Amino acid sequence: MVARLRDAAFFLAEDRKRPLADRVEDLAGVIFQQGLGTYRDKAARMAKLVQAMGRQGALSGDALSKATRAAGSPRPTS
C-alpha cells in the first residue's frame, strides 16, 4: 500500500509541474468520438458555446470569465 501511495505522490508531483492550460494542445492527438473529432476539437466547440452565451447575456462577469477559462479559451471575446 505504501508503495502505491508513493507512486501516486510521484505522478501527482510530475503532473503539477505543467499547468493544465499548457496541456490543451496535447488533446489534439486524442479522439473524442469518431465523427466528432479530437478532444481539442471538443474544447474549441465548448469555447465557442461559452462565447455565444456571453454575447446573449446568459453568462456575464465572473461566471463568463470562469466558463471561458474552463472551456480552454484565454479570455472572453465580444
C-alpha positions in Angstrom: 0.0 0.0 0.0 2.8 2.4 0.9 4.5 1.8 -2.5 1.2 2.7 -4.3 0.8 5.9 -2.4 4.4 6.9 -3.1 3.8 6.2 -6.8 0.7 8.3 -6.7 2.6 11.2 -5.0 5.3 11.0 -7.6 2.9 11.2 -10.5 0.9 13.9 -8.9 4.1 16.0 -8.4 5.1 15.4 -12.0 1.6 16.4 -13.3 1.7 19.6 -11.3 4.9 20.7 -12.9 2.9 21.6 -16.1 -0.2 23.8 -15.8 -3.4 22.4 -17.3 -3.6 25.3 -19.8 -0.3 24.1 -21.3 -1.8 20.6 -21.9 -4.7 21.7 -24.2 -2.8 21.1 -27.4 -2.0 17.6 -26.2 -5.7 16.9 -26.7 -5.3 17.2 -30.4 -4.0 13.7 -30.5 -6.8 12.1 -28.5 -10.0 11.1 -30.4 -13.2 12.2 -28.6 -15.6 10.2 -30.7 -15.4 9.0 -34.3 -17.0 11.7 -36.5 -16.8 14.3 -33.8 -13.0 14.8 -33.8 -10.5 15.1 -31.0 -10.8 16.4 -27.5 -9.1 19.6 -28.7 -12.0 20.0 -31.3 -14.5 19.4 -28.5 -12.8 22.1 -26.3 -12.9 24.5 -29.3 -16.6 23.9 -29.7 -17.2 24.4 -25.9 -15.2 27.7 -26.1 -17.5 28.9 -29.0 -20.6 28.0 -27.0 -19.4 29.9 -23.9 -18.6 32.9 -26.1 -22.1 32.8 -27.6 -23.6 32.5 -24.1 -21.7 35.6 -23.2 -22.9 37.6 -26.2 -26.5 36.6 -25.5 -26.2 37.6 -21.8 -26.7 34.1 -20.4 -23.2 34.4 -18.8 -21.5 37.6 -17.6 -18.9 38.9 -15.3 -17.1 36.3 -13.1 -19.2 33.4 -14.4 -18.3 34.2 -18.0 -14.6 34.5 -17.1 -14.6 31.2 -15.2 -16.5 29.4 -18.0 -14.2 30.8 -20.6 -11.2 29.6 -18.7 -12.7 26.2 -18.1 -13.5 25.9 -21.8 -9.9 26.5 -22.7 -10.1 30.0 -24.0 -7.7 32.6 -22.9 -10.3 35.3 -22.3 -13.9 36.3 -23.2 -14.4 37.8 -26.7 -17.1 40.2 -27.7 
